[in-house]
Amino acid sequence: MSLQLDQIIPWGRSRREYELMFNLTESDCRRRILGCGDGPASFNAEMTAEGFTVVSIDPLYAWTGTEIQAQFNATAEQVISQVRATPQSWTWSFHRDPEDLRSNRRKVMARFAADYEIARGTDRYRVAALPSLPFSEEAFDLALCSHLLFLYSGLLSEKFHVESVRELCRVAQEVRIFPLLTLAGERSPHLPAVLQSVDALGIRSEVVPVNYELQQGGNEMLRVFRD
């Protein structure tokens, strides 16, 4: 057992983590990108600073930056305590240890909060949630979903996963989802239904290894794409 959470927590990742989790190339970064369930990730802030285009969506964006920071603070120790208690479940490569993980998450939160105060209410941070998105068909070239689908399989149903991935395929030409493991560190039981669903739509999918691993064995993403 790795983590036991009864709600989706507001932890974000950096641009470098996104690049590793999703095998992002320089060419990928120039595409129209949707970050789905980005929460307090600094990906949008860092990409925007370099002149790239990212739209982040999350129901969390109904809150102010101060309120999001408070939610992060309220869950941080719970998560780090569970990580410390399950050393066999983690790979310390990108992050050195639990304290480094906490430090990196705080840095990401601070970078997000500074940008969010400036950009909240603009098209860069939009209040929206799966499985129904307020975008036209193929509004984006690439949709990225980090640490939401599959990870929270115990809280989000198979039906939710199938409908969500179908919706992401509607609004983006390509979809990448990471990780494929649940909070318990097991391959999501919803993955087969998702693969079957996109196959029925005539959309291709593949499980791809990536150069990022925090959960033991959590070094694969799902790529869903049209030819």
Secondary structure, 3 states (H helix, E strand, C coil): CCCCCCCCCCCCCCHHHHHHHCCCCHHHHCCCEEEECCCCCCHHHHHHHCCCCEEEECHHHHCCHHHHHHHHHHHHHHHHHHHHHCHHHECCCCCCCHHHHHHHHHHHHHHHHHHHHHHECCCCEECCECCECCCCCCCEEEEEEECCCCCCCCCCCHHHHHHHHHHHHHHEEEEEEECCECCCCCECCCHHHHHHHHHHCCCEEEEEECCCCCECCCCEEEEEECC
